Amino acid sequence: MSAALAIIQKCNSFLWGGPLLLLLMGTHLFFSFYLHFPQGKTWKAVRMSFKGKDDDQNNLSVFATLSTTLAATLGTGNIVGVSTAVALGGPGAVFWCWITGVLGMATSYAECYLSVRYRSRDKAGTHVGGPMYVFRNGLHMPLLGSFYAVLTLLAALFVGCTTQSNSMAETGKSSFHLAPSLTGFLAAILAGLVIVGGIRSIGKVCVRLVPVLAILFTGSCLLLLFLNRTCLFPAVALILKDAFTGKAIGSGLSTGSLMNVLRYGIARGLFTNEAGIGTSSITAAASSEENPSRQAYVSMTAVFWDTVVMCLLSGLVIVTNILKRPQSVIHASQGTLTDAAFSSLPFFGNGFLSVCLIAFALTTLIGWSYLGESAVTYLTGGRGLFLYKVAYIVMIYIGAILPLQTVWECTDLINACMVIPNVLALFLLRREIQIT
């Protein structure tokens, strides 16, 4: 395992050390200008997300689509991911994570527009789409679509599962003294009960859970920022300075490398909102909305809520806590800086964050299961869905007992492999994307 991990680390160091950073930021910038900055219509898009019919028995309403997308993206990336970004890259990583979200909204619009534009229907009349269908129906490259579908399946089984169940296990062990195997077993059972019901079951659960969890977590971050208000402006200044200098902040939380600031900020931003990977467009295609532009606007807001709002709040909470209570992070690990910050909450504290993390991770497990299901549908026409669901549930358990470092390194590598074909499709079909 150590030899394989070393190889993966070398691949990630190369890919995320420059090539993919330039590709992603270049793509985000290009589509921001090419589409005349759709980010400027964010509030219009937010209003759209609450409209639309919910009488389609086979497909999701626009709000259910957004909730399911957020279920697959909101999770450990907002809590553990931001923590590891600050620990490994420094406070400046918060800025690049945020920039990735702001500019990534345009890329998300482009992905979701094409996904709805070139989606298909399965035998039951349910919409199915995503980059693989864009390759097949838009570019007439079914083999490249199959390649992306295989990557999506691997991502579902080895990223969507493992990162979430691993974080749940770590949290359950540190906060509630639960054995990782027990946490993994319980998570597999709870997620499995929803997964077997299909996309409508997944949508119903996400609509009920995701908004509540997002409001509770956001409210807690705002409360912590109020308690740390004397350090808020110094924290913002430090984040902006470190974003362009890579200056270390001490306590072993940064290597002082500007490239690390860029790598971990952008990589974790990509991981949490998935703009550029293309997976969020799979859920967008499941919508009952027939207008590609309207659905693209709604799906674009997932990046806004996930990264522009929640990751920024998480990062500010971490950095203000480091400045106000430096002793609280002396013995903190890469993934526990958020935990150290939440320990100062006047109520529940770490226990509240632990519950939030576990609940977020559970909804992400449920949301990601549909992405893998869509890949299987593309590859087999729907055959083998039962075996996939069984494998997914088993991987939830396995992910709970894997080392955290292995999980995150594999995550970065698989994300990198998915970015390249997805971005290729976006550029080849850019003239098909319309903005209204």
VODRENRO-373907 format. One record per residue (C-alpha): residue in three letters; residue number from 1; x, y, z. Coordinates in steps of 0.1 Angstrom, whole numbers. Example, Ala and Ser with C-alpha at 12.3 -4.5 7.8 and 13.67 -1.06 7.14 Angstrom:
BEGIN
rest_nr_east_north_up
ALA_1_123_-45_78
SER_2_137_-11_71
This chain:
BEGIN
rest_nr_east_north_up
MET_1_0_0_0
SER_2_28_24_8
ALA_3_44_19_-26
ALA_4_11_25_-44
LEU_5_4_55_-23
ALA_6_38_70_-32
ILE_7_30_66_-69
ILE_8_-4_82_-65
GLN_9_12_111_-45
LYS_10_37_116_-73
CYS_11_10_117_-99
ASN_12_-10_142_-79
SER_13_20_164_-73
PHE_14_26_166_-111
LEU_15_-11_170_-121
TRP_16_-21_194_-94
GLY_17_13_211_-94
GLY_18_5_232_-124
PRO_19_-12_215_-154
LEU_20_-47_210_-139
LEU_21_-46_243_-120
LEU_22_-40_262_-152
LEU_23_-66_241_-171
LEU_24_-93_245_-145
MET_25_-88_282_-138
GLY_26_-84_288_-175
THR_27_-117_270_-182
HIS_28_-135_289_-154
LEU_29_-122_322_-167
PHE_30_-130_314_-203
PHE_31_-166_304_-197
SER_32_-171_334_-173
PHE_33_-162_357_-202
TYR_34_-177_336_-230
LEU_35_-211_334_-212
HIS_36_-210_370_-201
PHE_37_-206_362_-164
PRO_38_-238_342_-156
GLN_39_-227_347_-119
GLY_40_-243_381_-121
LYS_41_-277_364_-123
THR_42_-272_344_-91
TRP_43_-302_358_-72
LYS_44_-324_353_-103
ALA_45_-312_317_-103
VAL_46_-319_313_-66
ARG_47_-355_324_-72
MET_48_-358_300_-101
SER_49_-348_271_-78
PHE_50_-380_275_-58
LYS_51_-403_274_-88
GLY_52_-413_245_-111
LYS_53_-438_217_-110
ASP_54_-434_185_-89
ASP_55_-460_164_-106
ASP_56_-436_143_-128
GLN_57_-436_108_-113
ASN_58_-403_98_-131
ASN_59_-382_129_-127
LEU_60_-372_155_-101
SER_61_-385_190_-96
VAL_62_-359_218_-100
PHE_63_-357_222_-62
ALA_64_-353_184_-57
THR_65_-326_185_-84
LEU_66_-307_213_-66
SER_67_-311_195_-32
THR_68_-298_162_-46
THR_69_-268_181_-62
LEU_70_-261_198_-29
ALA_71_-264_164_-12
ALA_72_-236_151_-34
THR_73_-214_181_-28
LEU_74_-221_194_7
GLY_75_-202_172_31
THR_76_-168_166_43
GLY_77_-154_189_16
ASN_78_-169_219_35
ILE_79_-156_207_69
VAL_80_-127_183_66
GLY_81_-117_194_31
VAL_82_-114_231_40
SER_83_-95_221_72
THR_84_-69_200_52
ALA_85_-66_229_27
VAL_86_-57_254_54
ALA_87_-34_228_72
LEU_88_-15_218_40
GLY_89_-17_250_20
GLY_90_-21_278_46
PRO_91_-48_303_51
GLY_92_-44_316_15
ALA_93_-60_283_3
VAL_94_-93_297_15
PHE_95_-91_325_-11
TRP_96_-83_302_-40
CYS_97_-110_278_-29
TRP_98_-135_307_-30
ILE_99_-122_319_-63
THR_100_-126_284_-77
GLY_101_-163_286_-66
VAL_102_-170_320_-80
LEU_103_-155_314_-114
GLY_104_-166_277_-114
MET_105_-203_288_-114
ALA_106_-199_296_-151
THR_107_-184_262_-159
SER_108_-212_246_-139
TYR_109_-237_265_-160
ALA_110_-220_252_-192
GLU_111_-219_216_-180
CYS_112_-255_215_-168
TYR_113_-268_232_-200
LEU_114_-252_206_-222
SER_115_-263_178_-199
VAL_116_-300_188_-202
ARG_117_-295_196_-239
TYR_118_-282_161_-248
ARG_119_-299_139_-222
SER_120_-319_108_-230
ARG_121_-348_88_-215
ASP_122_-345_53_-202
LYS_123_-372_26_-206
ALA_124_-392_40_-177
GLY_125_-393_75_-192
THR_126_-368_89_-167
HIS_127_-343_115_-178
VAL_128_-307_104_-178
GLY_129_-277_125_-187
GLY_130_-243_138_-179
PRO_131_-210_142_-197
MET_132_-212_106_-210
TYR_133_-244_114_-228
VAL_134_-229_147_-240
PHE_135_-201_127_-256
ARG_136_-225_102_-272
ASN_137_-253_124_-283
GLY_138_-235_157_-288
LEU_139_-201_147_-300
HIS_140_-209_112_-313
MET_141_-181_98_-293
PRO_142_-197_69_-274
LEU_143_-164_53_-264
LEU_144_-152_85_-247
GLY_145_-186_86_-230
SER_146_-180_51_-218
PHE_147_-145_61_-205
TYR_148_-161_90_-185
ALA_149_-188_67_-172
VAL_150_-162_42_-159
LEU_151_-145_71_-142
THR_152_-178_82_-127
LEU_153_-184_47_-114
LEU_154_-150_45_-99
ALA_155_-155_79_-83
ALA_156_-188_68_-69
LEU_157_-174_37_-54
PHE_158_-140_50_-43
VAL_159_-145_87_-38
GLY_160_-182_94_-31
CYS_161_-182_65_-7
THR_162_-149_64_9
THR_163_-143_101_17
GLN_164_-177_104_34
SER_165_-178_71_54
ASN_166_-141_76_64
SER_167_-149_110_78
MET_168_-180_96_95
ALA_169_-159_69_111
GLU_170_-132_93_123
THR_171_-158_116_138
GLY_172_-177_87_154
LYS_173_-144_75_169
SER_174_-132_108_183
SER_175_-165_123_194
PHE_176_-186_93_204
HIS_177_-160_65_209
LEU_178_-176_43_182
ALA_179_-155_17_164
PRO_180_-150_26_127
SER_181_-164_-8_117
LEU_182_-196_0_137
THR_183_-200_35_122
GLY_184_-194_20_87
PHE_185_-220_-7_92
LEU_186_-247_18_105
ALA_187_-239_42_76
ALA_188_-242_14_51
ILE_189_-276_4_65
LEU_190_-291_39_67
ALA_191_-279_49_32
GLY_192_-289_16_18
LEU_193_-325_20_29
VAL_194_-327_52_7
ILE_195_-306_40_-22
VAL_196_-326_10_-30
GLY_197_-356_33_-36
GLY_198_-341_50_-67
ILE_199_-339_86_-77
ARG_200_-373_97_-64
SER_201_-365_82_-30
ILE_202_-332_99_-30
GLY_203_-347_132_-41
LYS_204_-374_131_-13
VAL_205_-348_125_14
CYS_206_-325_153_1
VAL_207_-353_178_-1
ARG_208_-360_173_36
LEU_209_-325_170_50
VAL_210_-302_192_30
PRO_211_-318_226_35
VAL_212_-321_220_73
LEU_213_-284_209_76
ALA_214_-272_238_55
ILE_215_-291_264_76
LEU_216_-278_249_109
PHE_217_-242_247_98
THR_218_-243_282_82
GLY_219_-259_297_113
SER_220_-233_281_135
CYS_221_-205_295_114
LEU_222_-220_330_115
LEU_223_-223_327_153
LEU_224_-186_317_156
LEU_225_-176_346_134
PHE_226_-195_370_156
LEU_227_-178_356_187
ASN_228_-144_359_168
ARG_229_-153_393_153
THR_230_-122_410_166
CYS_231_-101_387_145
LEU_232_-123_388_114
PHE_233_-106_416_95
PRO_234_-71_404_105
ALA_235_-81_370_92
VAL_236_-93_384_59
ALA_237_-60_403_55
LEU_238_-40_372_63
ILE_239_-59_351_38
LEU_240_-54_377_10
LYS_241_-17_381_18
ASP_242_-10_344_20
ALA_243_-29_337_-12
PHE_244_-3_355_-32
THR_245_28_349_-11
GLY_246_25_315_5
LYS_247_39_327_37
ALA_248_37_301_65
ILE_249_17_310_96
GLY_250_34_288_121
SER_251_22_259_142
GLY_252_31_235_115
LEU_253_-1_244_95
SER_254_16_255_63
THR_255_47_246_43
GLY_256_50_282_32
SER_257_48_273_-5
LEU_258_27_294_-29
MET_259_22_263_-51
ASN_260_8_244_-21
VAL_261_-16_273_-14
LEU_262_-28_272_-50
ARG_263_-29_234_-52
TYR_264_-48_227_-20
GLY_265_-71_257_-24
ILE_266_-82_249_-60
ALA_267_-82_211_-55
ARG_268_-104_212_-24
GLY_269_-126_238_-41
LEU_270_-130_215_-70
PHE_271_-137_185_-47
THR_272_-164_202_-29
ASN_273_-183_219_-58
GLU_274_-173_196_-86
ALA_275_-173_224_-112
GLY_276_-151_212_-140
ILE_277_-155_175_-131
GLY_278_-190_173_-146
THR_279_-207_150_-121
SER_280_-232_177_-109
SER_281_-246_178_-145
ILE_282_-257_142_-141
THR_283_-282_152_-114
ALA_284_-292_183_-135
ALA_285_-303_160_-163
ALA_286_-327_142_-140
SER_287_-349_174_-137
SER_288_-384_177_-151
GLU_289_-374_212_-164
GLU_290_-374_212_-202
ASN_291_-355_245_-206
PRO_292_-317_238_-205
SER_293_-309_274_-196
ARG_294_-333_276_-166
GLN_295_-320_243_-152
ALA_296_-284_254_-158
TYR_297_-291_285_-138
VAL_298_-306_265_-109
SER_299_-278_240_-109
MET_300_-252_268_-110
THR_301_-265_279_-75
ALA_302_-252_246_-60
VAL_303_-217_259_-65
PHE_304_-227_292_-50
TRP_305_-241_277_-18
ASP_306_-215_250_-15
THR_307_-183_269_-21
VAL_308_-189_306_-24
VAL_309_-209_307_8
MET_310_-203_276_30
CYS_311_-166_269_23
LEU_312_-158_306_27
LEU_313_-176_306_61
SER_314_-157_274_71
GLY_315_-124_289_61
LEU_316_-130_322_79
VAL_317_-141_303_111
ILE_318_-109_283_110
VAL_319_-85_312_104
THR_320_-102_335_130
ASN_321_-100_307_155
ILE_322_-62_302_148
LEU_323_-57_339_154
LYS_324_-78_342_185
ARG_325_-70_308_201
PRO_326_-37_296_186
GLN_327_-33_271_215
SER_328_-64_253_203
VAL_329_-47_241_171
ILE_330_-13_232_185
HIS_331_-22_195_186
ALA_332_-48_196_158
SER_333_-44_173_128
GLN_334_-50_182_92
GLY_335_-87_174_94
THR_336_-95_187_128
LEU_337_-90_225_125
THR_338_-127_230_121
ASP_339_-133_208_151
ALA_340_-110_230_171
ALA_341_-128_261_160
PHE_342_-163_247_168
SER_343_-151_238_204
SER_344_-157_274_213
LEU_345_-194_273_205
PRO_346_-214_282_237
PHE_347_-236_252_232
PHE_348_-229_216_222
GLY_349_-196_227_204
ASN_350_-177_197_190
GLY_351_-207_175_195
PHE_352_-228_197_172
LEU_353_-201_198_145
SER_354_-198_160_148
VAL_355_-235_155_142
CYS_356_-234_180_113
LEU_357_-205_162_97
ILE_358_-221_128_100
ALA_359_-254_140_87
PHE_360_-237_158_57
ALA_361_-216_128_49
LEU_362_-247_106_50
THR_363_-266_128_25
THR_364_-235_129_3
LEU_365_-234_91_3
ILE_366_-270_91_-8
GLY_367_-265_118_-35
TRP_368_-233_101_-49
SER_369_-251_68_-52
TYR_370_-272_82_-80
LEU_371_-242_94_-99
GLY_372_-228_59_-100
GLU_373_-262_45_-108
SER_374_-263_68_-139
ALA_375_-229_56_-150
VAL_376_-240_20_-147
THR_377_-272_28_-167
TYR_378_-251_43_-195
LEU_379_-226_14_-196
THR_380_-252_-15_-193
GLY_381_-285_0_-202
GLY_382_-297_-6_-166
ARG_383_-286_-41_-162
GLY_384_-265_-47_-131
LEU_385_-280_-18_-111
PHE_386_-288_-41_-82
LEU_387_-252_-54_-81
TYR_388_-239_-18_-82
LYS_389_-261_-8_-53
VAL_390_-249_-38_-33
ALA_391_-213_-29_-41
TYR_392_-218_7_-32
ILE_393_-233_-2_2
VAL_394_-203_-25_8
MET_395_-179_2_-1
ILE_396_-195_25_25
TYR_397_-184_1_51
ILE_398_-149_-4_36
GLY_399_-143_33_33
ALA_400_-149_37_70
ILE_401_-118_16_79
LEU_402_-94_31_52
PRO_403_-66_55_62
LEU_404_-76_91_57
GLN_405_-44_100_37
THR_406_-50_72_12
VAL_407_-86_83_7
TRP_408_-78_119_-1
GLU_409_-49_111_-24
CYS_410_-71_88_-44
THR_411_-98_115_-45
ASP_412_-74_140_-60
LEU_413_-62_115_-87
ILE_414_-97_104_-98
ASN_415_-109_140_-99
ALA_416_-79_148_-121
CYS_417_-88_120_-146
MET_418_-124_132_-148
VAL_419_-116_169_-154
ILE_420_-97_164_-188
PRO_421_-124_147_-209
ASN_422_-152_169_-194
VAL_423_-134_201_-202
LEU_424_-127_188_-237
ALA_425_-164_183_-243
LEU_426_-172_218_-230
PHE_427_-148_235_-254
LEU_428_-159_214_-284
LEU_429_-196_222_-278
ARG_430_-192_257_-265
ARG_431_-212_272_-295
GLU_432_-242_251_-284
ILE_433_-244_268_-250
GLN_434_-269_296_-248
ILE_435_-274_322_-221
THR_436_-307_339_-214
